[in-house]
Every structure is written in structure tokens, then in C-alpha cells.
Amino acid sequence: MSTTLTDTLMTSEQSAPQLVIWGTNINMHKVKIKFQEFIKAYLIHDEQEQKDLMNEGIDITEPYYMQKLEEMHLIEEPFFNFDCSHLKHFNVELYKQLVCYPIEVMEAFDTAVKEFYFTKFPDDELNIRVRPYNVDKVTSMRTLNPSDIDQLVTMTGMIIRLSNIIPEMAEAFFRCSVCHANCTVKLERGRILEPTVCQTCNSNHSYEIIHNRCTFFDKQLIKLQESPDEMPAGETPCTIALFARDDLVDAIQPGDRVQVTGIYRAIPLRVNPKTRNMKSVYKTHIEVLHFKKQDTKRLYEVGDDIDISKNFTAERIMQLKALSKESNIYDRLASAIASDIFENDDVKKGILLQLFGGTSCAPDKHSDNSQQKNNSQSGLHTRAEINILLCGDPGTSKSQLLQYVYRLVPRAQYTSGKGSSAVGLTAFISKDVETNQYVLQTGALVLADNGVCCIDEFDKMSDYTRAVLHEVMEQQTLSIAKSGIICKLNARTSILAAANPIESKWAKGKTIVENIQLPHTLMSRFDLIFLILDPEDELYDRRLATHLVSLYHVSDTMEPSANHLEMDVLKDYIMFAKTQFKPKLTEESGRALTEAYLEMRKLGSGKGQITAYPRQLHSLIRLSEAHAKMRFSNLVEVCDVEEAKRLHREALKQSAVDPKTGRIDVGILTTGYSSEERRNREKISQALKKIIRDKGKITTLKKESLYQDLLTQSDVHIQKDHFESALRDLQEDDYLIITDQVIRILSN
């Protein structure tokens, strides 16, 4: 501690020397007394904070931090978290001392809390440490100056990387090589000063360190990246290094948006490790004292070990359960999703079910269910995340829906197709400046694990970039083998993508694959594909214009809808459903799903069309489970299956209809061609074979002359691209070879 023992003028009350901070007149004993007074006397004054604490069961008429000490005693948690805004309201001078001299003042605070706590609970053995948060001065990474060094700072950002756990020495154990006397030295300001003279035998430089007897603590390097909201236009995001210790290690994960409170430090670097020369430019980092996840404007982050009682009061739970019993709750929740966007009700319902998600088929480690154990041995895992593709005309609010979901979900990432690369979505290898080792930097899909990855301009992505999505969208993992690093990363993310047609305007005479030109293998991995078109109807245009004008001008006659749900209610509803309910299929719902699948298959069986694949059945199951969660039910019932069928059918009507026949044909999504097109190609191929056979024994043929012969013999006009497709089919069958404008016949 940077303090000195000074012999101050002694009075009758103060007969002992006083500890003060070096270069100041701040008395450490007075600091400790003032902080104890703060603990004993502080009452909450802010009205909104009083309401929130009353909902948590806190008595606002009693000192708040005295109740926190009682809570620490009950749950045996050795951390005393206090809000710096409370300290500033109670004593401005003490708050300023904490911000300007955090290293010294924090030690006095630790001593004050320990004395107070062990006086109240003498039998406890907790090693209590104080953790401040919510400093008024929220600093941006770009505004950190040398004047902020060794001061308490608070900043916000997104975690992009965690290092492995590093053991750091907390207390060194030395032994004299002459007389074998022992000595311990504690870490002070990041250094351990080796004793030069033995206190027992007075030998110089005789101490040697005994590593096995030293004390170490856990340390972790964390990279914090600037939040997009704070980034100036046209600038690249800044990053800063954080060092977390002890229980703060692994307290957060990459992708989390956090508010960090810590001490801004600067340390010198050696020019050469073997010399004592130092660089003139110091290296800076933040020693973390407190992490606070930011979720004020977003849905709560859902984890496996979340305690629901900490987030909801009994009254709130009763309110949510009462809401779930309302007959129109499905429509109310859907209308709360992006309420500024006009209509698109089925699209909003699809996004709502995506936020709830299905039930993962991964077996529970603690379950006694024999079926789940068999699944565990066979490695069975089916994804619970729902993938949605929005496509259609420009200016139909597709990007707005993506932006809304990005701002709503805690672990969401937003990328644009043209500005994304394969390594930006997955992971890339870089050399760590700290350790000089190659490390894996995760991309958007891994950072969005257990969240949503919003991809705009999906049609403009390169084929190489889109190829990495195949594994993520089905297996929910990401396999990496680069620079000697071979691993499989979790990417349990839902994909919400938006795509525009290649001709800007949707061509109604073409299929969805022809309009967007996405690989059919990727299209088939989307559970729901919604087509959002501009209807070009006067009545619709009038209603849309009225709605848009109302967003800028609120009429006196307009009243808010009684069915409108507030955002905090929507957040709580989705979080409660995702944490408390894991719906399973019943016999009735299983039979209903089987019948629905068979009905979809029969729809095109007589016409030579395929109207359903097993992937469509999996999509129905996931949508049914999400709808059951929305109802606060642990069982999937027939009503859930019916709504899943309806929503899936509406999406198929829009995206998988063959424009030539007007019938649903899932083959458009899975193979890129409708059954009608495949039959036409087969007919053209047979006609070409007949023409070639009629020409007798020939080895070469001009492509253009063959096309003219085909047109002469055909009753209907045959497009050039259909002719080219038929030739490619014959080449794949080893019947001919196409070389530029000449065709070589292999078998005749």
C-alpha cells in the first residue's frame, strides 16, 4: 500500500501515529470510520430503486447495506458489492477519494467491512472483499488518458476473447541457503521484492525462492471490444486488455456485453528480457473489480444454472402465469414484436417462436431415463434452434425486423452479407501479443452461441462464406483445423437472414431459388422461409401510409391498444418460459405430427411431386415445442401441432410453390428444381438422344445446329437454358462431351 507512517502531532485523543496516503493528508483511519458509518446508516432514496428493491423483498426503511451483510452471512458469499452512486449521495468526499486513490482506499474499505462483519458474526471465517460498481464517470476506451492511470474507471463493451487461466504468485516463500531460515513476501503493485539480507545470519543475497511453498491465485486475460453504439462513424473498434482474478475468472463468456469497473494501470515493458532497459511507452490494462452484464434493453440471458427467484418476484410470476392463460396471448406477444412495423403477422409469429426455441434432444446428465442414456451413448443430438429466412421486394421492413431482434436478444450478432467473410463468421488464427502464441479468435457465429445471428443481404454473400453455414445450421457446431489448432466449437445459434431478389423486384414467374439464387442445400436448412412482397394494392397502400404517418404524428383521437404489451413484460415472459419449461411430445401430439407429415407427403405423391422431407417434420416438432413454451406448458398438445402446421403451411405457400403449376413442391428448396422442371429436362434429354441417333454414326456435332434441330421438331418453344441443362445431364451420363461450341458423341 502506497502509505507512509508519519508521526503527526499527537493530541490526548490521538496518541498513536496515523496512516495517510503518500503525498496527501487523507487519513486511512478516518476513511475506514466513514465507510462503516455508510454501511450502518445508508437508506435508499431513489423512488424507482425503492420500488425495485421492495419487489425483491428488501425493507427500504432499514439500512440497505446492513441487510446485505445479513444476506452475505446466509448465503456465505465473501463479496461485498456496493453502488458508488450510493456512496456519492452519502459522502461526496469519500467517493472522490475512492475514485482517485482506489488501491489504498479499497484496502481501508476491506478492513472496515471485515471489522464490522466479524463483530456482528464472530463465528464466520469468510475472507471478505469489497467490490465497487456503477462509478458515475463512465469512460470510453478512446478517452482514457494518462491522468486516469491508477484511478477507478467504468466502461462498457463486448467480451471477444478469454485466455486460459494463468497462475500468478500472491505470496513468495524464500529460504536462506546458509542458515535455512524462512521468509515470506507478499505481492505489492504487481511485484515481489526479494529480500537481500537474511534477518537471522545477516548473509547477503542468500535467499532462494521455493516454488512449491509459494501461494498463487488464478488470473485471466480478457479482451474487451468497444460497443458499436459508442463507436464513431468510420472508425474501427478499439480493444483493451482486462485482468480478472480469483472468482472473477470465467465469470463471463465471449459475446457478453458487460459494464466493467476496475483500476486503470500502466506497466513498463523491457526492451530485451535479459536487460533492465525499459521502453518509453508503457503498456496499459484494467484490473477488474466488478463485472455487470448489461440487459436493461435486451432479453435476459438464459443459462443452465440461472436462479429464477433472483429475477422474478412472486407477484411477477403470478402476473406472467395469468397472462399465459389468456386466449389471445399468442397474438398479443406477436404484435409486441416490432410493433412499429405494419402487419406481417405470420412473420412476427415465426420470429416469436424463434425467440422461444424448441427443446434440445441432448440427454440430461442427471436424468435416470434409460432412453436418454441410450441417446447419450449413440451421440444423438437434434437442434432446438429455429432458422428463418426473410426474402422479397426491397423496402418491406426485412432489415428493420433483423435490427429489432439484434437489439432485443442478449447474445445477438448482426452482420451484412457483403461485408462478411468466412473467417469473420467462424474463427481465425492470430498471434497473441502477450504470450507470442497462436490463438483462436472467434467470429460472429461462435459469439452468438445460445443467441441469434442476424445476417442481412444474405444473397450477396460469397459462395465460400455461405459454405460455412451448412454445419452450423444443422449440427450446431463449428469444426476448425488451422495452424495446428484442431477443435470443435459450439455454435448453438438461430439464424435470422434477409435476402433480396437478384433483379431487385420479385419475379412471380420464377421459383424462389431462381429469384434469390441461393444453394438449395442451404435453403432446405431453414425451418421457415417467408416471402414479403409489395402487394401494389390501393387499399393496402392507404393503410400502410396512415400507419407510417402515425409514427411521426400522434392524433388526439388515437388511443393506445388495450392488448399492447410493454417491453419489460415481453422480456420477462420469454425468459420465464425458456428457463422453466421443456416441452415433451405426448402420444396425441406425436400422432398428430405423424399424420401431418403423411398428409404433406400425400399432397404431391399422385402428381410426381415431393411436398415434404424429414427436415420438414423436424421443423414442425421444433415449432410445436416453441408454441408449447409460449403457453407455459411442459407438454406439446394437438393445438400446438395445428398452429405449427398452419405457420409452416403459410411459409411453404409463399416460398415452395411452383409458379408453373401453382402447387407446393419442396423439391424447389431441396434440389433447386421443381418436379415439373425435372420432367421437362428429362423429355428434352430423350429428344436430343433421338435426334443424335437419327443422324447416324457421327462423332462431332455443332451445338447451335443441334439446338435448331430440337426447335424444328418441338411443338413448343424451348428456352436456351433448358437446352443447356439437358446437355449437362447427358454429359453427366457419359453420353457426350461439351467442348465450347462443339459436342463430341461418346456412344451412339
N, C-alpha and C positions, 0 to 999 in steps of 0.2 A: 504494500500500500504506500502510495506516494505521500506519506505523512511524516512529520518530524516531531520529536518530543521536545517541546520548548518549556523552559522554566518561566512561566508567566508570573505576574505579580500576584502573590498569594494573599487572599483575604481570610477572614475567620471561617467563611463557609467553604472556601476552596483552598484546602491545604495541600492538595496533590497537583502534580504537573498535568497539563491538558494537552490532548492530541488535536492538532489542527492540520488542515490540508496545506501542503507546501506552497508558499507564496501567497497565501490568503489568511484571513482571520476567521475562517469557518471552523467552529468548534465541533468536533465529532461527537462529543458527549451531548451537546445541545441538539444536534441533528437527530441523535437516537431518541432523546426525550420527546422531541416534536413529532417524530413518526409514531411513537407509542401513543401520544395524545390523538393523533389522526385515527389510529385503529380504534381507540376507545370511544371516540366522540362523533365520528363522521356519520351523518344521515343523508340519504338520497334526497335531492331537491328537484331534479328534473321530473316533470309530470309524466312524460312518456316513459321514462325509465322506471318510475314508480309503478306504472300500470304493468309493464313487462315483468318486473320483479314480483309483484303481487300475484301474477299468473303462475310464477314459478314457486309460490308458497313462501316468499320472503316477507318478514314483518318489517314494514318500512318505518315503523315508529321506534324500532330498536337500532342501535349502531350496526351498520351493514357489515363491516369487516369483523366485528365480534362474532356474528353469525357465520362468516366464512371460516373463522378459526374452529368453531364447533363442527362445521362440515368437514374440515381437514382431519379433525380428530375421529369422526365417524368413519370416513372412507379411507383413512390412513394415507392421504396423499401429501407428500412433503413439499408442495409448491404453493406459495402464497402469491396469487395473481392480484394485482391492484391496478385500477384505472388511473392513469396520470391526470386525466381531466378532473377526477375527484380530488386528487392531491392539490391541484392548482386552485380549485374552488376553496379548499380548506386553508392552504397556506402557500401563497404565491412565491415567497422567498425560498421555501423548501423545495418547491417544484423547480425553480431556476437552478438551485444547487445540484439537484439530481441530473438535470439536462447537461449542465456544464462540466460536472465532475462525477460522472456515473460510476467510475471504478471505485473511488473512495467512498462515495455516499452509499452505494449498494452494499458495501461491507458493513456500514453502520446500520443500514436497514435490516440486513440479515441478523445482526446481533440483537437489534431491538425486538424483532419478531420472535426469535428463539427465547429471549428472556421472558417475554410476555407469555409465550405459549407454554413453556415448561413451568412457569409459576401457576398457570391455570391447570395444566395436565402434567404433573410431575412424573408420572409413571411411563409416559411415552418416550420413545427413542428415535423420533424422526429427525433426519438431517434437513432442516427446513431451509429453503432458499426463496428469495423474493424475486418476482418476475413482473416488471412494469410493462404496460402496453398503452396504446392509444395516446401517444405523445401528440400534442397539438400541432407541432411542426412536422407535417408530412412532407418529406423531402423527395424530390425526383432524382433519379440517378444522374441526370445531366447537370443538376445544380449543386452537387456535392463539391465543396471547396476545401482547401487546407484548413480553413477556420473551423470546419466541422470535425476535424480529427480529434479523437478521444472524447467525443460528445455523444449523447444519446440521440439516435435518429430513428425515424419510422418511414418506411417506404413500401410501396405495393408493386407487385409484378407477378409473373408466372414462373413456376419452377420448371426448368428444362432438363436438368441433369443432377443426379446424385452420385457421389463417388462411393467406393467401398469404405467400410469402417476402418479408420486409421487409429491405432493405439498411440496416445500421447502421454508423455510422462507427467504425472502430477506431483510426485514426491520422489526424489532421488535418494538412494541409500549408498553411502560411502563407507569404506573401511580402510583404516591405516595399514599400510603394508609393513610397518615397523612394529607397532605395539598391538595391532588388530583392534584398535578402538573403533566404535561405530559412530556414524553421524548421519543425520537426515537433513535434506534441504528441500524446501517447497518451491514450486514453480511461482515465479513472480514476473509479471509483464512479459510472458512468453519465454523467459529464460530461467535457467538454473545455474546459479553461481557456485562453482566448485570451490570448496574451502582450500586455502593454500597452506595453512599451518595447523598441525594436529594439536588439539587442546590438551592432550594427555602427555605426549612425549616431545612436543614442540618441534617435530620434524617438518621440514619444508617440502611441499609438493609430494607428500607421501600417500595421499588418498587415492584409492581406485574405486570405481563405481561397480556395484554388484547388481547386475540387471535383474536377477531373479527375486531380489528383495525390494525392488522399486515398485511404486504404485502407479498404475496407468488408468486413464479414463478414455472412453470412446469419443472419437471425433469424426466428423464427416464434412466433406467439401460439397457445397450446394451451389449450383449456378442459377441465379435469378435474372430473368429477362424482363425488360421493360414492357409494361402493359400497352396494348395497341391504342388505348384511349389517351395515354399520356404522350404518345409519340408525335413529334412534329411532322407535318406533311413533308414527304420526300426524304425522310431520314430513315436510316436502318436502326433496328432496335439495339439498345445498349444492354450489356450484361455486367453483373457484379458478382464477386465471389462471397459466399457466406460460409461461416464455420459454425456448425452446431455441435454441441457436446452433450454427453450423458443421455438423458431420456429424450432430448430433442432430436437425437439421431433416428432416422427413419420415421419421424412423426408426420412427414408429408410425402407426397409422391409426385413424380414428374407430371405436369399438366395441371397441378393445383394452382389456383390463384390465391395468393396469400398477402397478408399485411405483416411485415417483419419489423420488429423492434429490436435494436441492438446497438452496439458501440462501434463507431466507425474508427478503424485502426489503420495505421501505416507502419510498415516494417521495411528495413533496408535489405537490399539483396547484394550478395557478394559478386564481384566481377568474376572471380575464379574461386571455386570451393576450397582450394588449397592455400589461398592468401586471405589476408584480412581487409583488403581494399573493398570498399563499398561503392555501389552505383549511386549517382547523384539523384536519380529518380526512384522514389520509394514505391513499394507495391502496397495497394490498399485492399482491405476486406472489411466485412462486418462480422463481429462476434454476436451471434444471435442470443437474445434473452427470451424472446417470446414469438410464437407463430400464431396468427389468427387467420383462419380461412375466410375468404370473402364470399358470402352467399346472400347478401341483402337484396340483390335484384335478380337472383337466379334461384332455380330449384335447388333444394338441399341435395348435397351429395350423399348417395346411398352406399353404405358399406356393409360388410358382413357382420361386424361387431357393434353396430350402432345401437345406442340405448334410446329407445323411443320416448321414455319418460323425461329425458333431458330436453326434448324438443317440443313436446306437447303436454299441455295440462289436461286434467280430466274433463274440464269444460270444453276444450277444443276438440278432444276425441269424441265427445258426445255430439258436438255440432257436426263433425265430419260424418259420423255414422248416421245422423239424421238426414244429412244431405244425400247419402248413398241410397237411402230408401225412397227418395223422390222418383216419380215415374219419368220425369223429363231430365234427369241428371245428365244423361248422355249428351243431349242436345245443349244443355247449359254449359257443360265443360267444353264441348266443341266450339261453341260460339265465343268462349273466353279466349280461345287460341287465336291470336292476331285479329282482335275484334275490329280493327280499323280496315281490314281487307274485306271487300264486298263479296258476299255469298261464298262460293266454293265450299259448300258444307261437307261434301264427301271427302274432299282433300283434307279439310281440317280434322275430320273424324279419323282419317288414316294417320295423320300426324299425332293426334291424341293417343291412339293405340300404340304408336311407335314410342311415345314417351313412357307409357306403362310397361311395354315389353311383355314377352311371353315368359314361360317358366323353363329354365335351363334343365336339360336332361342329364347334366353332370351329377354323379352319385354323391350323396351326403356321406362324409367320412364317419359321422357319428350314428348313422342310421343302421338299424338291425334288419332292414328289409332285404330279404335274400335276392330279390330281383335286382335291387340297386347294387348289391355286391357282385352279382354276375355281370352287370353293366360295367362296373369298375374294372373287373378282370379283363373284359373284352375291349375296354377303352371306348365304349360308346359315349358319344357326346353330340348333341344336336344344339344348334344355336337358338337362343331365345330372342335375339335382336331382330327387329323388323327393318328391312331396307325398302326405301320408297324413291321412285323416280318421277319427277315432275317435268313434263315436256309440253310444248305447244307454241302458240304465237308469242312474239315479243310483246312486252308491256302488259302481261297478265298476272303480275304480282308474284312470280315464281321466286325471284331473288329476295323480295320482302319477306316471304314465308321462311326462307332459309336464314335470313338475318334475325328474324324473331326467335327461331329455335336456338340459334347460336347465342343470343343474349340471355336465353332462359335457362339453358342446361349448364350445370357447373363444369363438367369436363367436355366442353364442346370445342371443336376447331373449325375454322372457316377457311377454305382455300378456293382459288379460282382455277379452272382447268388450264388456261393458257399460261398462268404463272406458276404452275406446279410441276415438279419433276418427280421421277420415281424415287430418288433418294430423299427428296423433301417429304414425300408421303410415308416412306418406310423408315430407313435409318442410313446413316453414313458414318464412315470411319474418319476420325481426326486425331491429331496428336495433342495430348494434354500438356499444357504449358507447365503445370505443377509437377507432374511425375515423369514427363517425357515418354509416356507410354501411349500406345494406340488405344483409343476408347471409342465406344459406340454411342453416337449421338442420335437419339430417337426422333422420328418425324411425326407428322400430324396424326397418322392413324394410330400410333402407339400412345401418343399423348392423349388421344381421345378414348382410351380404354375405359370401358364402363360409361361411355358418354355417346355423343353424336358427332359425326364428322360431316359437315355441310360442304358439298362440292358444287360450286356454281360453274356455268359454262362447261358442263360435263362433256358435251360433244366436241369441244375444241382441245381436249387432252390428246397428247400423242399416244400412239398405239402402245409404245413401250411403257409409258406411265400407267395406262389403263390395265396393262397386263398384271401389275402387282396387286390389283384389287380382287382377282379371282380367288386367291387363297383366303384373303381377309373376309370376303363376303360370305363364304361358306364354312370354312374351318375355324374362323375367328382367331387365327394365329398368323405369325409372320416369320418365315424361315430366312435366316441370314447366314451367309457363308462368305465373309470378306476378310482379307488380310489376316488370316489365321484365327479369326473370331467366328465360331460356328455356334449358333444359338437359335432358339425359337422363342419369339416374343409374343405376349398376349396382345391381341387387338380386338377385344370384345366390344366392337363399336357398331352402332347403327349408322348406315349410310343414307343421307338425305341429299339427293342430287337433283340438279335442274339442267335441262338441255333445250336448245333452240333448234328448229329445223334448218337444214343446210341452205335452203332457198329463202330464208327469213320468214316467209309465210308458209303455213302448213298446207301441203298439197293433199286434198281429200282423196284423190285418185291413187295415192301411193300408200304402202304399208308404213308402219312406224319405223321399221328397220331402214326402209328406203328414205324416209324423211330425215332421220337423225344419223343414219349410217354408223351405228354402234355395233360392236361384235355381238352376235346373237348369244354367244356363251355367257356374256356379261349381262345381257338383258334378262336372261332366264333366272338370274340370281336375285332380281328384285321381286319382293313379295307383292308390291302394289305399283302399278305404272299408271299415273293419272295424266290424262290429256286435258290441258287447259287451253281452250280455244276462244277466240273473239267471235261471238255469235252474229255480229252485224245485224242486230235487231233494234228497231227504234225504241220499243218499249224498254228493253234491257238497257239501252244506252241512256235513256232518260233516268231510270232508277239508279244507274251507276253514277251519272253526273250529279244527281241530287245527293247521293251518299258522299261523293268526294268533296262537294261544296260544303256539306255539313261538317266536315272535319276542320275546315277553316273558319266557319261561321256557325255559331250555335244559336238557333232560333229560340225565341221565348216560349214558343208552343211545344218545343221538343222536350220530352221528359225522359230521364234515364229508364231503361227497361227494368222491370221488376226481376227478371230472370238473370240479370247481369251478375257475374261472379267477380269478386275482387281478386287481384293477382296473388295476394298472400294466401287466400283460401285455396286457389288452384295449386300453389306450391305445396301447401300442407297436405292437400288431398292426394296428390300424386306421390309424395314421399311416404305418407302413411300406407297407401296401397302397395307400393313397391317393397316396403320393409315388413309388412305384417301378413301379406297374402301370397301364397304359392299355389295357384290353382292346379288341380289334377282332373283328368278326364273321368267322367262317370260312364257306366255302361250305356245309358241312354244317349249321352253326347257322343260316345265312341261310335254307336250305331248310326247316329245322325251324320257324323263326319264320313263314315264309310259309304252311306247312301248318297251323300252329296258328291263324293268323288266318283262313284259309279255313274251317277246321273250326268256328271260333266263328261265322262268318257263316252257314254252312250250318245251324247248330243251330236257327235260327228262321226260315229262309227259306221253308220249306214252310207255316209257320203264320202268316205275315204279320208276324212279329216281327223286330226288329233286335237281334242279340245282340253286335255288335261294330262299332266305328267305327275309323278310322285312329288316333285317340288311344289306343285300347287296344293297338294294335300298337306305338306308341312306348313305352307303359308296359312292355310285355313286353321290348323291347330294353333299356331302362334297368335293369330288374330283372335281366336276364341278365348285363349288364355288371357290375353290382354283385356278383352271385354269383361271377362270374369273378375279380373283385378279391379277394373273400373267400378264394378258393382260391390266391391268389398266381399268377395266370395272365394272360398278355397276349393270350390267345385265348379267345373265347367258344365253348364247346363245347356239344354237344347236352344234356349233363347240366344245364348252367346254364339252358338254354331250358326243360327239363322242370320244374325247380324254379320258374322264373318263371311257367310255365303253371299249376302247381299252386297257388302262392300267389295268383295273380291270380284263378283259378277259385274258390278258397275265399272271397276277398273278395267276388266277384260273387254267389256263392251267398247270402251274407248280406245284401248291400245292393241288388242289382238283380233280385231275384225278385219277380215279380208275385204278390201274395197270392191273387188270384182264380184264376189258372191254375197256379201253382206252378212256372212256367218262368222262366228268366233272360231279361230284356228290358232291354237297355242304354238303350232309349228312355226309361225312367223317369229315368235320370240326365241324359240329354241334352235331353229335351223336357219332362220333368216328368210325362208321362203314359205309361202302358203302351199297347201296340198294341191290347189288348182294350178299354181305355177309349176310345181314339180311334175304334174301330169302333162302339162303343155310342153315342158322341156323334153320329157320322155318321147312325146309324139314327134317333136322336131328331130330328135336324135334318130328315131326309126326312119323318118322320111329322108334324112341325109344318107343313112346307110343304103336305102333303096336306090337313091339317085346314083351313089358311087358304084353299086353293083351293076346298075343298068349301063354304066359307061364301059363295062368290060374290064380287062386286065390292064389297069393303069397304075403307075407308081406315084405320080405327082399330079397336083390339081391346083389351080389358082382359087384363092379364097373368094374373090369377088364373083367369079363365074359360077361357083357353087351356090353363092347366095342368090344370084339372079335365077339359076335353075330352080331353087327352092321357091322363090316368089312366083315363078311361072306355074309350078304345079300346085301351089296352095290356093285355096279358095278365099282365104282371109289374109290381110297384110301381116307379115311377121316382122317385128322390130329387130334392128341390127343387134341390140344387146342380147335378145333371146337367142338369136342365131349364134352369137359368140359363146353364150353359156352352154348351148348344146354341143358345140365343138369341143369345149373344155371337158364336158362329160365323156365324149368319145375318146379324147386323149387320155383321160384317167383310166378308161377301159382298155388302153393299149391298142386301139383300133387305128389311130392315126397320130401324126406328129405335126404340130403347127410351127412353122418357121417363117416369121414375118408375114408375107402375103402368099406364101406357098404352103400347100398341105401335102405331106408325104403319107401315102397309104401303106399301112403295115400288113393288113390282112384283107383280102378281098375274095 
